[in-house]
Amino acid sequence: MKITILDTDPGEEEELILKCHRIDDSLRNLLNHFKQGDTKLNVYRDGEIYRIPPGEIYYFESVDQKVFAYCRTQVYETKSKLYELERELPQHDFLRATKSSILNLNKIKSLTPAFGGRFEAVLDNGEKVIISRQYVGSLKEKLGL
């Protein structure tokens, strides 16, 4: 692989040009990193504000008009609505799993078909999340199933 870096003139927009035969997962992750930069989400717990990278979040869930971000061992509240998070989060890493949740696909340990066309995802931290049948098609497409 050849890498070329060119200096930009002052005021000129930075640009990334990629020439490749195909885009694989590692390249897609690299591109996503460039797009996001050092994006972190503001989340809240016990009156304190934390800034965490989206990749640390296992899933988001809306409960009683509040949205919570579930990490390995901690739960935080976020001020964003689920539809806002869907727009902000990397499309290939996160999936709307139900009307009230968004799932980080990189945290899935295993998937099992469940009753009624749904799937059950077991996450790396042992938690189980249901993917409703409405979103199973998107799940299969994103995971190449």
N, CA, C and O of each residue as an XYZ file, in Angstrom:
580
protein
N       0.849     -1.176      0.000
C       0.000      0.000      0.000
C       0.890      1.232      0.000
O       1.867      1.305      0.745
N       0.550      2.180     -0.826
C       1.295      3.420     -0.937
C       0.512      4.520     -0.206
O      -0.702      4.637     -0.367
N       1.208      5.309      0.586
C       0.574      6.415      1.301
C       1.241      7.717      0.861
O       2.465      7.839      0.902
N       0.432      8.684      0.440
C       0.923      9.984      0.018
C       0.267     11.055      0.877
O      -0.957     11.087      1.007
N       1.063     11.918      1.453
C       0.545     13.009      2.275
C       1.000     14.327      1.657
O       2.191     14.547      1.439
N       0.035     15.197      1.379
C       0.329     16.498      0.788
C      -0.088     17.604      1.745
O      -1.133     17.512      2.390
N       0.728     18.651      1.837
C       0.365     19.803      2.656
C      -0.720     20.601      1.939
O      -0.729     20.690      0.711
N      -1.632     21.179      2.716
C      -2.674     22.024      2.139
C      -2.290     23.484      2.316
O      -1.535     23.838      3.222
N      -2.812     24.312      1.450
C      -2.606     25.747      1.585
C      -3.461     26.260      2.732
O      -4.478     25.648      3.060
N      -3.069     27.373      3.349
C      -3.899     27.933      4.427
C      -5.318     28.207      3.917
O      -5.506     28.789      2.848
N      -6.302     27.780      4.695
C      -7.695     27.983      4.316
C      -8.268     26.902      3.418
O      -9.483     26.843      3.226
N      -7.415     26.043      2.863
C      -7.883     24.972      1.989
C      -8.427     23.820      2.838
O      -7.847     23.461      3.863
N      -9.537     23.255      2.400
C     -10.169     22.168      3.137
C      -9.324     20.898      3.041
O      -8.788     20.574      1.982
N      -9.214     20.178      4.173
C      -8.505     18.907      4.158
C      -9.340     17.882      3.406
O     -10.570     17.905      3.457
N      -8.645     16.970      2.698
C      -9.339     16.000      1.865
C      -8.621     14.662      1.950
O      -7.391     14.606      1.967
N      -9.394     13.593      2.003
C      -8.853     12.250      2.002
C      -9.336     11.560      0.732
O     -10.540     11.445      0.505
N      -8.404     11.101     -0.093
C      -8.736     10.393     -1.323
C      -8.244      8.968     -1.163
O      -7.093      8.735     -0.793
N      -9.123      8.013     -1.442
C      -8.801      6.615     -1.258
C      -8.935      5.881     -2.588
O      -9.991      5.921     -3.220
N      -7.865      5.213     -3.009
C      -7.902      4.384     -4.212
C      -7.706      2.946     -3.758
O      -6.685      2.604     -3.161
N      -8.698      2.105     -4.049
C      -8.580      0.718     -3.624
C      -9.414     -0.179     -4.527
O     -10.288      0.291     -5.256
N      -9.134     -1.474     -4.471
C      -9.892     -2.447     -5.252
C     -11.220     -2.759     -4.580
O     -12.238     -2.937     -5.249
N     -11.204     -2.825     -3.236
C     -12.433     -3.059     -2.483
C     -12.244     -2.546     -1.064
O     -11.121     -2.424     -0.576
N     -13.354     -2.250     -0.416
C     -13.307     -1.756      0.958
C     -13.677     -2.900      1.895
O     -14.795     -3.413      1.848
N     -12.726     -3.297      2.750
C     -13.009     -4.345      3.724
C     -13.309     -3.714      5.086
O     -13.304     -2.490      5.217
N     -13.569     -4.536      6.087
C     -13.970     -4.029      7.401
C     -12.895     -3.169      8.054
O     -13.217     -2.153      8.670
N     -11.633     -3.551      7.935
C     -10.577     -2.769      8.572
C     -10.460     -1.387      7.927
O     -10.228     -0.392      8.614
N     -10.622     -1.333      6.613
C     -10.586     -0.056      5.908
C     -11.803      0.785      6.264
O     -11.701      2.000      6.427
N     -12.953      0.132      6.384
C     -14.187      0.827      6.763
C     -14.040      1.435      8.167
O     -14.475      2.562      8.399
N     -13.433      0.698      9.094
C     -13.208      1.220     10.450
C     -12.262      2.412     10.437
O     -12.467      3.387     11.160
N     -11.227      2.326      9.611
C     -10.284      3.429      9.488
C     -10.973      4.676      8.941
O     -10.763      5.778      9.448
N     -11.789      4.503      7.917
C     -12.532      5.625      7.337
C     -13.489      6.228      8.351
O     -13.627      7.448      8.438
N     -14.141      5.378      9.110
C     -15.059      5.864     10.132
C     -14.317      6.693     11.171
O     -14.823      7.714     11.638
N     -13.118      6.251     11.530
C     -12.310      6.999     12.489
C     -11.991      8.394     11.955
O     -12.044      9.374     12.698
N     -11.665      8.482     10.680
C     -11.400      9.787     10.074
C     -12.641     10.664     10.074
O     -12.564     11.857     10.367
N     -13.787     10.073      9.746
C     -15.032     10.843      9.704
C     -15.410     11.362     11.082
O     -15.839     12.508     11.224
N     -15.251     10.525     12.090
C     -15.652     10.903     13.439
C     -14.627     11.781     14.132
O     -14.973     12.586     14.998
N     -13.383     11.630     13.759
C     -12.342     12.347     14.477
C     -12.277     11.813     15.897
O     -12.290     10.602     16.115
N     -12.207     12.707     16.844
C     -12.184     12.306     18.248
C     -13.549     12.535     18.888
O     -13.642     13.019     20.016
N     -14.606     12.183     18.161
C     -15.952     12.410     18.647
C     -16.199     11.646     19.934
O     -15.917     10.453     20.038
N     -16.724     12.351     20.894
C     -17.120     11.734     22.153
C     -18.516     12.235     22.479
O     -18.905     13.339     22.099
N     -19.251     11.409     23.183
C     -20.605     11.768     23.585
C     -20.597     12.299     25.010
O     -19.875     11.796     25.871
N     -21.404     13.314     25.243
C     -21.587     13.816     26.601
C     -22.659     12.985     27.274
O     -23.785     12.902     26.784
N     -22.316     12.375     28.386
C     -23.258     11.574     29.154
C     -23.194     12.014     30.612
O     -22.234     12.659     31.033
N     -24.222     11.662     31.377
C     -24.362     12.190     32.731
C     -24.630     11.058     33.721
O     -25.339     10.098     33.420
N     -24.038     11.201     34.922
C     -24.301     10.272     36.018
C     -23.989     10.970     37.334
O     -22.918     11.553     37.502
N     -24.918     10.907     38.244
C     -24.742     11.494     39.577
C     -24.325     12.959     39.528
O     -23.460     13.384     40.294
N     -24.931     13.729     38.637
C     -24.648     15.156     38.540
C     -23.331     15.502     37.871
O     -22.963     16.676     37.809
N     -22.618     14.512     37.371
C     -21.343     14.757     36.705
C     -21.487     14.493     35.206
O     -22.302     13.677     34.776
N     -20.676     15.201     34.430
C     -20.668     15.039     32.975
C     -19.430     14.229     32.604
O     -18.320     14.523     33.047
N     -19.644     13.207     31.784
C     -18.548     12.379     31.289
C     -18.532     12.470     29.772
O     -19.581     12.615     29.145
N     -17.349     12.386     29.181
C     -17.203     12.357     27.716
C     -16.620     10.998     27.362
O     -15.481     10.687     27.709
N     -17.418     10.191     26.666
C     -16.960      8.843     26.333
C     -17.091      8.596     24.832
O     -18.009      9.110     24.193
N     -16.171      7.810     24.271
C     -16.266      7.476     22.842
C     -17.451      6.542     22.604
O     -17.745      5.694     23.447
N     -18.131      6.686     21.473
C     -19.286      5.829     21.179
C     -18.969      4.338     21.213
O     -19.835      3.533     21.557
N     -17.757      3.962     20.866
C     -17.376      2.556     20.845
C     -17.424      1.868     22.191
O     -17.462      0.639     22.249
N     -17.422      2.635     23.286
C     -17.494      2.053     24.624
C     -18.930      1.727     25.039
O     -19.155      1.040     26.035
N     -19.887      2.218     24.276
C     -21.292      2.030     24.637
C     -21.800      0.737     24.009
O     -21.632      0.508     22.811
N     -22.419     -0.097     24.825
C     -22.972     -1.368     24.365
C     -24.321     -1.160     23.695
O     -24.580     -1.707     22.623
N     -25.184     -0.364     24.332
C     -26.469     -0.035     23.719
C     -27.072      1.183     24.402
O     -26.697      1.554     25.515
N     -28.018      1.789     23.700
C     -28.800      2.899     24.220
C     -30.226      2.405     24.396
O     -30.717      1.602     23.602
N     -30.893      2.892     25.445
C     -32.286      2.509     25.663
C     -33.077      3.710     26.151
O     -32.618      4.468     27.006
N     -34.265      3.872     25.602
C     -35.165      4.939     26.016
C     -36.165      4.370     27.015
O     -36.867      3.401     26.725
N     -36.221      4.990     28.201
C     -37.134      4.569     29.255
C     -37.758      5.823     29.859
O     -37.047      6.710     30.332
N     -39.092      5.895     29.844
C     -39.806      7.044     30.419
C     -39.279      8.378     29.899
O     -39.025      9.296     30.678
N     -39.119      8.481     28.602
C     -38.669      9.686     27.905
C     -37.267     10.147     28.296
O     -36.921     11.315     28.121
N     -36.462      9.227     28.826
C     -35.046      9.479     29.087
C     -34.264      8.436     28.316
O     -34.721      7.305     28.156
N     -33.075      8.815     27.832
C     -32.241      7.875     27.082
C     -30.999      7.559     27.907
O     -30.298      8.452     28.383
N     -30.749      6.254     28.061
C     -29.620      5.788     28.847
C     -28.606      5.098     27.949
O     -28.974      4.407     26.998
N     -27.328      5.287     28.254
C     -26.228      4.644     27.544
C     -25.637      3.593     28.477
O     -25.167      3.910     29.570
N     -25.666      2.339     28.030
C     -25.178      1.231     28.831
C     -23.781      0.854     28.369
O     -23.573      0.493     27.211
N     -22.825      0.941     29.287
C     -21.447      0.549     28.999
C     -21.181     -0.794     29.691
O     -22.111     -1.426     30.191
N     -19.933     -1.227     29.721
C     -19.612     -2.534     30.307
C     -20.161     -2.663     31.727
O     -20.828     -3.648     32.045
N     -19.888     -1.681     32.580
C     -20.339     -1.787     33.971
C     -21.150     -0.574     34.432
O     -21.784     -0.631     35.485
N     -21.143      0.508     33.674
C     -21.814      1.739     34.084
C     -23.007      2.050     33.189
O     -23.063      1.631     32.033
N     -23.954      2.790     33.746
C     -25.095      3.290     32.983
C     -25.095      4.804     33.116
O     -24.996      5.339     34.221
N     -25.207      5.490     31.990
C     -25.221      6.940     31.954
C     -26.518      7.412     31.314
O     -27.183      6.656     30.606
N     -26.866      8.654     31.565
C     -28.001      9.258     30.876
C     -27.449     10.202     29.814
O     -26.417     10.843     30.015
N     -28.138     10.281     28.694
C     -27.757     11.226     27.649
C     -28.934     12.138     27.367
O     -30.087     11.735     27.524
N     -28.656     13.346     26.958
C     -29.721     14.314     26.668
C     -30.263     14.134     25.247
O     -31.306     14.695     24.912
N     -29.572     13.364     24.416
C     -29.986     13.153     23.024
C     -31.164     12.190     22.956
O     -31.317     11.320     23.814
N     -31.983     12.351     21.941
C     -33.066     11.416     21.650
C     -32.489     10.292     20.780
O     -31.433     10.456     20.168
N     -33.179      9.164     20.729
C     -32.674      8.041     19.939
C     -32.516      8.392     18.464
O     -31.529      8.000     17.841
N     -33.467      9.120     17.900
C     -33.364      9.471     16.476
C     -32.167     10.382     16.220
O     -31.578     10.334     15.140
N     -31.801     11.213     17.197
C     -30.607     12.059     17.046
C     -29.346     11.204     17.099
O     -28.412     11.415     16.325
N     -29.322     10.241     18.011
C     -28.170      9.345     18.119
C     -27.998      8.516     16.850
O     -26.873      8.281     16.410
N     -29.106      8.075     16.261
C     -29.028      7.313     15.011
C     -28.300      8.091     13.927
O     -27.537      7.517     13.151
N     -28.534      9.393     13.874
C     -27.876     10.235     12.863
C     -26.406     10.460     13.197
O     -25.572     10.527     12.294
N     -26.078     10.579     14.488
C     -24.722     10.922     14.915
C     -23.773      9.730     14.950
O     -22.579      9.879     14.688
N     -24.291      8.555     15.270
C     -23.450      7.379     15.458
C     -23.052      6.764     14.117
O     -23.772      6.910     13.129
N     -21.902      6.073     14.080
C     -21.484      5.408     12.836
C     -22.526      4.379     12.403
O     -22.863      3.471     13.164
N     -23.032      4.522     11.185
C     -24.115      3.671     10.671
C     -23.745      2.185     10.657
O     -24.595      1.334     10.920
N     -22.488      1.871     10.352
C     -22.127      0.456     10.247
C     -21.817     -0.178     11.599
O     -21.679     -1.398     11.682
N     -21.702      0.625     12.667
C     -21.414      0.088     14.004
C     -22.659     -0.011     14.876
O     -22.703     -0.835     15.789
N     -23.666      0.808     14.614
C     -24.849      0.855     15.462
C     -26.098      0.542     14.657
O     -26.191      0.877     13.476
N     -27.060     -0.106     15.310
C     -28.292     -0.544     14.665
C     -29.464     -0.267     15.590
O     -29.400     -0.551     16.786
N     -30.529      0.283     15.040
C     -31.766      0.403     15.802
C     -32.262     -1.027     16.001
O     -32.540     -1.728     15.027
N     -32.374     -1.464     17.261
C     -32.760     -2.841     17.567
C     -34.253     -2.966     17.874
O     -34.881     -3.976     17.556
N     -34.805     -1.934     18.490
C     -36.237     -1.857     18.772
C     -36.621     -0.388     18.689
O     -35.760      0.467     18.481
N     -37.892     -0.089     18.848
C     -38.309      1.312     18.837
C     -37.655      2.094     19.972
O     -37.534      3.316     19.901
N     -37.233      1.385     21.017
C     -36.685      2.077     22.183
C     -35.215      1.765     22.444
O     -34.715      2.056     23.531
N     -34.502      1.174     21.464
C     -33.088      0.883     21.716
C     -32.240      0.906     20.439
O     -32.725      0.653     19.336
N     -30.966      1.216     20.634
C     -29.946      1.197     19.586
C     -28.804      0.329     20.104
O     -28.370      0.491     21.244
N     -28.319     -0.584     19.279
C     -27.337     -1.574     19.685
C     -26.000     -1.359     18.976
O     -25.966     -1.078     17.778
N     -24.899     -1.491     19.723
C     -23.555     -1.446     19.148
C     -23.231     -2.838     18.611
O     -23.056     -3.774     19.392
N     -23.149     -2.986     17.298
C     -22.917     -4.285     16.677
C     -21.564     -4.882     17.050
O     -21.406     -6.103     17.025
N     -20.597     -4.055     17.392
C     -19.262     -4.537     17.753
C     -19.227     -5.189     19.127
O     -18.231     -5.819     19.482
N     -20.277     -5.051     19.893
C     -20.332     -5.622     21.244
C     -21.121     -6.927     21.289
O     -21.302     -7.498     22.364
N     -21.592     -7.407     20.140
C     -22.364     -8.652     20.108
C     -21.420     -9.844     20.190
O     -20.485     -9.977     19.400
N     -21.687    -10.709     21.170
C     -20.921    -11.940     21.326
C     -21.576    -13.066     20.532
O     -20.890    -13.839     19.864
N     -22.923    -13.158     20.606
C     -23.638    -14.189     19.864
C     -25.063    -13.747     19.581
O     -25.610    -12.878     20.261
N     -25.654    -14.364     18.562
C     -27.048    -14.092     18.172
C     -27.809    -15.406     18.150
O     -27.290    -16.437     17.724
N     -29.064    -15.347     18.623
C     -29.923    -16.523     18.614
C     -31.294    -16.122     18.109
O     -31.861    -15.139     18.585
N     -31.848    -16.874     17.139
C     -33.232    -16.578     16.729
C     -34.165    -16.771     17.922
O     -33.996    -17.701     18.711
N     -35.142    -15.891     18.042
C     -36.095    -15.951     19.149
C     -37.502    -16.057     18.590
O     -37.704    -15.981     17.378
N     -38.451    -16.227     19.453
C     -39.859    -16.393     19.085
C     -40.368    -15.177     18.299
O     -40.022    -14.039     18.616
N     -41.184    -15.426     17.279
C     -41.826    -14.350     16.538
C     -40.937    -13.616     15.552
O     -41.215    -12.466     15.212
N     -39.874    -14.256     15.086
C     -39.006    -13.621     14.099
C     -38.000    -12.656     14.684
O     -37.288    -11.977     13.944
N     -37.930    -12.586     16.003
C     -36.959    -11.703     16.652
C     -35.626    -12.422     16.821
O     -35.535    -13.631     16.609
N     -34.597    -11.677     17.203
C     -33.304    -12.245     17.545
C     -32.948    -11.796     18.954
O     -33.360    -10.728     19.407
N     -32.173    -12.633     19.638
C     -31.637    -12.254     20.937
C     -30.126    -12.124     20.785
O     -29.455    -13.052     20.334
N     -29.603    -10.967     21.164
C     -28.157    -10.741     21.105
C     -27.584    -10.832     22.513
O     -28.070    -10.173     23.433
N     -26.555    -11.648     22.676
C     -25.812    -11.695     23.931
C     -24.583    -10.826     23.728
O     -23.810    -11.049     22.796
N     -24.400     -9.849     24.581
C     -23.301     -8.899     24.445
C     -22.059     -9.390     25.180
O     -22.128    -10.323     25.980
N     -20.936     -8.760     24.905
C     -19.665     -9.133     25.532
C     -19.704     -9.081     27.050
O     -18.966     -9.810     27.713
N     -20.560     -8.225     27.612
C     -20.644     -8.102     29.063
C     -21.700     -9.034     29.664
O     -21.976     -8.964     30.862
N     -22.297     -9.913     28.832
C     -23.257    -10.892     29.315
C     -24.717    -10.452     29.247
O     -25.616    -11.269     29.442
N     -24.959     -9.187     28.976
C     -26.340     -8.714     28.886
C     -26.992     -9.232     27.618
O     -26.325     -9.490     26.617
N     -28.328     -9.381     27.680
C     -29.085     -9.845     26.526
C     -29.982     -8.714     26.038
O     -30.629     -8.028     26.829
N     -30.006     -8.534     24.717
C     -30.820     -7.492     24.096
C     -31.636     -8.141     22.982
O     -31.111     -8.918     22.185
N     -32.914     -7.815     22.937
C     -33.795     -8.335     21.884
C     -33.739     -7.402     20.676
O     -33.736     -6.179     20.816
N     -33.696     -8.001     19.493
C     -33.790     -7.247     18.239
C     -35.139     -7.604     17.643
O     -35.387     -8.757     17.290
N     -36.010     -6.609     17.533
C     -37.362     -6.888     17.060
C     -37.344     -7.251     15.580
O     -36.437     -6.871     14.840
N     -38.366     -7.993     15.165
C     -38.392     -8.499     13.789
C     -38.379     -7.381     12.755
O     -37.946     -7.583     11.620
N     -38.854     -6.196     13.150
C     -38.848     -5.038     12.245
C     -37.422     -4.663     11.832
O     -37.211     -4.144     10.736
N     -36.440     -4.922     12.707
C     -35.057     -4.519     12.456
C     -34.134     -5.697     12.142
O     -32.943     -5.489     11.911
N     -34.649     -6.917     12.128
C     -33.825     -8.093     11.839
C     -33.236     -8.022     10.429
O     -32.093     -8.427     10.219
N     -34.001     -7.514      9.464
C     -33.490     -7.380      8.100
C     -32.263     -6.486      8.040
O     -31.287     -6.812      7.365
N     -32.307     -5.368      8.736
C     -31.145     -4.449      8.789
C     -29.957     -5.126      9.465
O     -28.813     -4.956      9.043
N     -30.237     -5.895     10.517
C     -29.184     -6.615     11.211
C     -28.491     -7.592     10.261
O     -27.263     -7.618     10.178
N     -29.270     -8.384      9.556
C     -28.710     -9.358      8.631
C     -27.896     -8.680      7.534
O     -26.833     -9.164      7.146
N     -28.402     -7.563      7.043
C     -27.689     -6.835      5.988
C     -26.358     -6.300      6.496
O     -25.335     -6.435      5.825
N     -26.367     -5.688      7.687
C     -25.123     -5.103      8.210
C     -24.083     -6.153      8.579
O     -22.880     -5.913      8.475
N     -24.566     -7.341      9.018
C     -23.635     -8.396      9.409
C     -23.334     -9.369      8.271
O     -22.508    -10.268      8.428
N     -23.995     -9.195      7.131
C     -23.768    -10.062      5.989
C     -24.316    -11.472      6.194
O     -23.726    -12.443      5.719
N     -25.426    -11.587      6.890
C     -26.037    -12.905      7.157
C     -27.031    -13.281      6.078
O     -27.636    -14.351      6.142
